């Protein structure tokens, strides 16, 4: 774990912190709330974004305020170990997945602050050169909920008319009929289809149906197939497509990588899913050592968190189908003039910042 050992040794002075709330309506049809943790010390700020999806969790955090005992002189490693010992929840989290999101918020803020205080940036510290970042735009054709209207391909085709070179990550559903699928396939713009097989208790869940998987896999023969739920039936259906199968929602550590039913060619490494920084950088090193390609994914970040994942993509997997498009692409109606892929290098001279 060379990368983490290098970062863990950074000195860190925390003199206090505060919280900054944010909210916005996003393209999947819901009101997104996040909270930015702002650590301060020696005239600098370190910022990290809590991307827990439950709005009530976010409000409880914001109402509780900066109550954690974080003030002191630390190394980054000692600070992160302390964060992982603390109860960061004024109310119990509504979902287990939210726990690493909050740890990531505090620890990414601490890394940002430690780098600012040292007058250096992440790429210099780990001796990696940032590169332009290829990205895809993640869109749904329908909103969640039983009363949602049917899939609307214009949500995608109208965007492609304005941004002809845009690449897409889409969430197929059984409501996609043959006409919808044919229209999307004809665009030639779909890099990834997210089957959402690991969201069984969520409104985002995708059904592990062999016929549905077959329709999607055959309609998009060049796309990555993300997060299928493998039963004996779906595994048989997708066996010929195994080289295109990739994983996301079940990736929280190297142990999860080791637990996969077969070695993947590529996986989605979402930093916030890993929580502790040491787990994230261990994953980066492990995938590189095993020759497993990576790409990054977003969580509808509204602030600094999007820049964090863009920077990390530029350092570890700039050429993948990174779901790290500029925030404007997540608006219900994206505006004109948004950046195109690849994003030019936007790393700051100090800290862990991008753009």
Residue, then its C-alpha position, 0 to 999 in steps of 0.5 A: x500500500x505504497x500510495x497510502x503510506x505516502x499520504x498517511x504521513x502528511x502532517x495535518x493541523x485542524x483548528x475547526x470545521x463547518x458544514x455547507x448544505x447544498x441542494x438541486x433537482x437532478x436529471x433522475x427526477x429527485x431533489x438531491x441534497x449533499x453536505x460539504x465538510x469544510x476543515x480549517x487550519x493554518x489559514x487553509x480549507x480542506x473540503x469533502x462532500x457527503x453524498x449520502x442519498x437520503x435527504x433526511x440524513x443530510x438534514x440531520x447532519x446539518x442541524x447537528x452542526x460541527x460536533x465531532x472532536x477533530x481539532x488537533x495536530x495529526x498525521x493524515x493517517x492518524x486523523x483518518x483512523x480517528x474519524x473511523x472510530x467516531x459516531x458520525x451520525x446524529x441519527x442512525x443512517x437510513x441505509x448501510x451504504x451511507x456509512x462509507x459516504x460520510x467517512x469519505x467526506x471527512x477523509x477527503x476533506x482532510x487530504x485536501x487540507x493536508x495538501x494545502x498546508x504542505x503547499x503541494x497537490x495530490x499528483x505531486x505527492x504520489x508522483x503521477x501525471x494527470x491526463x485529460x479525462x474521458x467521460x460519459x453522461x449518465x441519463x435515465x429515460x424515465x423518472x422513478x416511481x409507479x406513476x412515472x411516464x413511459x421512457x422518453x428517448x428524447x431525453x437522450x436524442x435531444x442532448x446528442x443533437x446539441x452535443x454530437x460527440x457525447x458518450x452515454x451511460x444508460x439505465x435500461x428498464x423492462x419498460x424499454x420496448x423494441x422501438x426505444x432500444x433500437x433508437x438508442x442503439x442507432x445512436x452509436x453513443x452508448x458506452x455502458x448500460x447499468x443493469x442495477x442488479x445490486x439495488x434490490x431494496x431501492x427504487x433504482x433496482x433492475x430485475x435479474x431477468x434473463x430475457x431482459x438481460x439478453x435483449x440489452x446485451x444483444x442490442x448494445x454489443x459494444x457496451x459495458x454491462x454493469x452490475x448484472x445480478x447473476x443467478x444460474x439463469x442470468x449467468x448462463x444468459x450472459x456467459x458469452x458476454x463475460x468480457x463486457x461485464x463490469x461491477x460497481x455497486x458491490x465494489x467497496x474494497x479489494x475484498x469485494x474484488x476478490x469475491x467476484x465470481x470471475x476476474x473482470x477486465x474492468x471495474x467501476x471505482x467510485x471513491x465515495x463507496x470505499x469510505x476510508x482513503x486507505x481502501x481506495x488507494x489499495x484498490x487502485x494499486x491492486x487493480x493496476x498490479x492485476x491488469x484490471x482496467x478502471x473507470x470512475x463514477x459519480x454520485x450526483x455530487x453538487x460541489x467539490x466532490x465532483x472535482x475530486x473524482x475528476x482528479x482521481x480519474x485523471x490520475x488513475x483511469x483517464x481513458x475509461x468510460x468515466x461517469x464523471x461528467x461536469x455537474x451541468x450534465x446532471x441538470x434536468x435540462x442541461x444548458x448549452x456550452x457544457x465542456x466536451x470530452x475529454x476534460x482538459x487537465x484542471x488540477x490545482x497547484x495545491x490540495x486535491x482540487x480540479x476545475 
